[in-house]
Amino acid sequence: MTSILSIAVLFLLLVACSIQAGSKQRSEEPVHDGKCPTHHFPIPIRCRRRVCLPQELIPLCKNDGDCPITHKCCRPMCSCRVRCVEAVPE
């Protein structure tokens, strides 16, 4: 009975540590200055309708840390793919 209790406590500690480590990794993702470019034109711009191919849906970046310091990880207007684009000052 004591060994089962010890194993259960160790398992719970392991789960708690892994949850804490995962949340710490997410909070330490780098964020570059500026913001993703947006296009606010006086007349509405409509993107040409197209189907994105599966290879176009694979992101080229996951967060700003994957990009040069002057770029942000964004999905540009009318694009299927998330990629590094030059940041716009806020």
HUQUI-V681717 format. One record per backbone hydrogen bond with DSSP energy under -0.5 kcal/mol. CO is the residue of the C=O (numbers start at 0). NH is the residue of the N-H. E is the energy in kcal/mol with one decimal. If there is no record, write none. Layout:
# HUQUI-V681717
CO;NH;E
CO;NH;E
This chain:
# HUQUI-V681717
0;4;-2.0
1;5;-2.4
2;6;-2.3
3;7;-2.3
4;8;-2.4
5;9;-2.4
6;10;-2.4
7;11;-2.3
8;12;-2.3
9;13;-2.3
10;14;-2.3
11;15;-2.4
12;16;-2.4
13;17;-2.1
14;18;-2.1
15;19;-2.2
16;20;-2.4
17;21;-2.1
18;22;-2.1
19;23;-1.9
20;24;-1.9
21;25;-1.8
22;26;-1.7
23;27;-0.9
24;27;-0.5
25;28;-1.1
29;63;-0.6
29;64;-0.5
34;87;-2.7
37;39;-0.7
38;40;-0.8
43;45;-0.5
49;51;-0.5
52;55;-1.4
52;56;-0.8
53;56;-1.0
62;65;-1.9
63;66;-1.7
67;70;-2.1
69;86;-2.3
71;73;-0.9
71;84;-2.7
73;75;-0.7
73;82;-3.1
75;78;-1.6
80;75;-0.5
81;59;-3.3
81;60;-0.5
82;73;-2.6
84;71;-2.9
87;34;-2.2
